[in-house]
Amino acid sequence: MQITIIGAGLAGCEAAWQAAKEGCDVKLYEMKPLRFSPAHESEKLAELVCSNSLRGAGMNNAVGCLKEEMRRIGSLFIEAADATAVPAGGALAVDRDEFSSYIGDKITAEPKIELIREEVISLPTEGDVILAGGPLTSAALSADLARLTGSEHLYFYDAIAPIVEADSIDYEIVWRASRYDKGGADYLNCPLSKEEYDNFVQALIDADKVQGREFEKLIHFEGCMPIEEMAARGPQTLSFGPMKPVGLPDPRSGKTPHAVIQLRQDNRHASLYNLVGFQTRLTYPEQQRIFRTIPGLQNVKFARLGSMHRNTFVNAPRCLTRTLQLKSAPHICLAGQLSGVEGYV
């Protein structure tokens, strides 16, 4: 049996791996490096575009239980995550480059998988096909999918958080701790007084933002809301969201700051940290200006600035069967975020 899989991201690589293990011959198509989406930067397979966190790892929550189920059935995704994990308290976070390399090495070494580096611009009319192009599926392929489904795709705007260089952080100001001391002291914490917090919130509200297309409404995903959008909802929104200080007393004073910004290790060498929950669509100059007002980050160097991109998905109840096959073309299955599921896990 032969299966064609379009897209070598997380879902595409997992599908290819599982199909190969069942004895199928797999043709796995990936358009990189011939063509990149607006958010992808690496030529590697299974690139983590947004956060390096795969959310909770404990068995006391649903996402942790799901990970354990995947682990027990031989998920390549979870195997790679376990092998490339970085400290993140109670979450499973990974070194994004090592994670992608691990999966890429496994895929290319599997004799039942043929990796084809070329762009697919139209969906095959026959054979067993899995479309796993992700929320950044190319315009040509998206148009062909829209033709098959007979409807325009749904969409939302997603944002990416900045990453900073560890050796540019002021360790006289920040301290290491996880919230409620859960897990190890895996996060760097930047404390803000009430005055610093109020000034920071106002700066976010007043800052210049990257605008979407004129004909599109800026629909944001609630689980990945840009920091400036949260600030605009009210002066205390951030202090009850990504900047909440509870469980993070300053060890030097024993007091809890008015607000805290957390930084999570982004690679195994601990040379990079990302600003947790700080996805943004501020312009690059504004990000550099405003984020350097954060205590401990006044001289910080940015390895990556935040950005915004459009995420596409189909109206699954209308377009897909319960087995994720296209109703109009049952030989095609959708996998991953394009089918409407949320997050990496």
C-alpha positions, 0 to 999 in steps of 0.5 A, spaced: 500 500 500 502 506 498 500 513 501 502 520 499 502 525 505 503 532 503 507 536 509 512 534 513 511 538 519 509 535 526 502 531 523 505 529 517 511 526 520 508 522 525 503 520 520 508 518 515 512 514 521 506 510 523 504 508 516 511 506 515 511 502 521 505 498 518 508 496 512 506 502 507 510 505 502 510 513 503 511 519 499 512 525 504 512 531 500 515 538 503 516 544 500 521 547 504 527 549 502 524 551 495 519 555 498 517 558 505 511 560 509 511 567 512 513 564 519 517 558 517 525 559 518 528 552 518 529 547 512 528 542 517 522 537 518 517 538 524 519 545 525 516 548 531 514 555 529 511 558 535 512 556 542 517 550 544 513 548 550 508 542 549 504 544 555 503 540 561 507 533 562 503 531 568 498 525 569 493 530 573 491 534 566 488 531 560 494 534 555 499 530 560 495 524 559 494 524 552 502 525 551 502 518 555 497 515 551 502 517 545 508 515 548 505 508 549 503 507 542 510 509 539 509 516 537 515 519 534 513 526 536 513 524 543 519 520 543 523 526 540 520 531 545 523 526 551 529 526 547 530 533 546 527 536 553 529 542 556 527 544 563 520 547 564 517 546 571 511 542 570 511 542 562 514 538 557 518 543 553 524 542 547 530 544 544 526 546 538 532 545 533 534 538 536 527 536 536 526 537 529 533 534 527 531 528 531 525 527 527 528 529 520 533 524 522 528 518 523 524 520 517 530 520 512 533 513 515 526 510 514 527 506 508 519 505 507 519 513 507 521 517 500 522 524 502 520 529 496 522 536 497 518 539 492 511 544 492 505 540 491 500 545 488 494 541 487 491 535 491 492 528 487 485 526 484 486 518 486 490 514 491 490 514 499 492 522 501 493 525 507 494 533 507 498 535 513 500 542 510 498 545 517 495 552 518 500 555 513 498 551 507 501 554 501 496 559 497 496 554 491 494 548 495 489 552 499 485 554 493 485 547 491 482 545 497 477 550 497 475 548 490 474 541 493 470 543 499 466 548 496 467 553 501 472 559 503 477 556 509 476 559 516 482 563 519 485 566 525 491 570 526 496 567 530 502 571 534 509 569 536 513 571 542 520 574 542 527 570 544 532 573 547 540 571 548 541 569 555 548 572 556 544 579 555 540 578 561 541 582 567 542 576 573 542 581 578 535 583 577 532 576 575 531 570 579 530 563 577 524 559 580 518 555 577 511 558 580 509 555 586 516 551 586 513 546 581 519 542 578 525 545 578 527 552 578 527 552 571 524 559 569 527 566 569 523 571 573 523 579 571 519 583 577 515 589 576 513 594 581 506 597 580 508 603 577 513 599 572 507 595 570 502 601 569 507 604 564 509 597 561 501 596 559 500 603 557 506 603 552 503 596 549 497 600 548 500 606 545 505 602 541 505 601 533 502 595 531 503 590 524 496 591 521 493 585 517 490 585 510 485 591 509 479 586 507 480 581 513 478 582 520 484 581 525 481 575 529 485 572 534 486 565 537 484 566 545 489 561 547 495 565 543 492 572 544 498 578 542 500 581 549 498 588 546 491 585 545 490 583 552 493 590 555 487 593 551 482 589 555 483 592 561 489 595 566 489 588 570 488 583 564 496 582 564 497 581 571 491 576 571 494 573 565 501 571 563 504 577 568 501 574 574 505 574 580 502 568 584 507 563 586 513 567 585 516 571 591 522 575 590 527 570 594 531 577 596 525 580 599 520 575 600 515 579 597 511 578 591 512 583 586 506 586 583 507 583 576 512 578 573 514 576 566 517 569 565 522 567 561 523 559 559 529 556 556 529 555 549 535 550 547 539 545 550 545 549 551 541 555 555 543 560 551 536 562 549 530 564 552 523 566 550 518 570 553 512 566 556 506 568 553 509 574 550 506 573 543 506 580 539 504 583 533 508 590 535 513 592 530 520 590 530 522 597 533 517 598 538 518 591 541 525 592 542 524 599 545 518 596 550 521 590 552 527 593 554 524 597 559 522 590 563 527 590 569 533 585 567 532 586 560 534 593 559 540 591 555 537 584 552 539 582 545 534 579 541 535 572 537 528 573 534 523 578 534 515 576 535 511 576 529 504 575 526 501 570 521 495 568 518 493 561 520 488 557 516 483 551 517 477 548 515 470 548 517 471 540 520 463 539 521 461 541 514 467 539 510 470 532 514 467 526 516 468 523 523 474 519 520 477 526 517 476 524 510 474 530 505 466 529 504 467 531 497 474 527 496 474 521 501 481 519 498 483 525 502 484 525 509 486 531 513 491 531 519 494 536 524 492 543 525 489 544 518 483 540 520 481 545 526 485 542 532 489 546 537 496 546 539 502 541 538 499 536 543 
